[in-house]
Amino acid sequence: MELTSKIIDWPSIATKLGFPDEVEMWTSYYLRRKLSILDLSQKFAVSPAAVRGRLVKLGVPMRPRGGANFHSKIVVPDLEAQCAEHGVPKVADAIGLNKTTVYARLRKLRAAKKPA
């Protein structure tokens, strides 16, 4: 079986999409429109690593990791009490996290309360 590599002509794609050059295309999509690397990889039917590689190669500044899917900033007052009263699945659904994440936060809270 022969392995083939798909070489993408990014400058041509940028031009066809109406951008003056490839750097402007990536800057527009990634920095101005705030599309994620995953969104861009799906848009261009390539891997996220391919998109990230182009951004790095062209010197497009990387945004901080996380973005819309980053849940560590979601703060739930009295998480333990909420989970005890309503159950982890209901609390997880209410705050938009999966159960595993809520359980992990509960473990961290309990570990922080243990005396040293």
N, C-alpha and C positions, 0 to 999 in steps of 0.2 A: 504494500500500500504506500502510495506516495503522499508525503505531507506537503501541503502548500501553505504559503503565508499570504494573507490578503494585505497588500500594501495600499494604504489609503492616501489619496492626494488631498490632504487637508487644505492647502492653499486654494485649490480649485473649488472645493466644497464651499469655503468661505466666500469666494467670489460669486458662485452661483446663488448663494443666499443673500447677496447684496452687501457684503462687508468688503471694505477696502483691502483687508488682509486677514490672515489667520489669527493673529494676536487680538485684533479688534473683535473677531467673532467670539473667541473664548472669553475675552473681557466682558463683552456684552452679555453673553449667556450666564457665565459663572458669577461675575461680580455685580453687574448691574441688575440683571433679572433674577439673580439669586437661585438659579437652577442648581441642584446638587450634582455631584459627580455621577451618581446613579441615574438621575434624570437624563443627564447628557449622554451617558452610555446607552441608555435605551433609545434616546432620540436618534443617535447615529449608528445603532446596532453594533456596538463594540463593547469590549469589557470596561469596567470601571478603571482598571489598571491602565488601559490604553488612554483613556481621557486624562487621568491624573498625570501620566507620563508626558502628554502633550503640554498640559498646563505648566508642569515643572520645567520642561525643556525650553518653553517660550518665556519663562520668567513671570508668569501670571501669579500674583500673590495668592497663597492658599488661605481660605477662610478658616477660622477656628473649627475644630471638629465638633460635630453634634447637630447643629441646625434644628430643624423642625422635629426631628426624631429624638432629640436629646432630652431625656426625662429627668436628669438629676436635679434640675432646677424646680421641679414641681414639689411644692412643700405642702404636706397635709398635716394641719394641726391635729394633735392627738390621734396619730395613725393607729396606735395600739387600741385605743378606746373605740375608734371607728370600726376597726376590724373585729373587735370583740362583740360589738353591738350588731353589726350588719353582715359580717363575714367577709373574708378576703376577696372572693370573687366579685361581690357587689361593689366593694370599695374600689377594686381594680378597674372595673367597668366605669364607675363614676368619675374617676380621675384620668382615665385614658391610658392606663398602664396594664401590662399583663400580670397575671397572678404571680409568676416567678419573680418579677421585679419587686412586687409588694412584699412577698415573703423575704426576699433578700434585705429589704429595708428594715423589716421587723427584726431580723437577726442582728443587723448592725445596731439598731436602737437598744436591743436587749444586751448586746455585748458592751455597749458604752455605759450601761447602767450598772454592770457588775463591778463590785469593789475590787480594787487591785490587790 
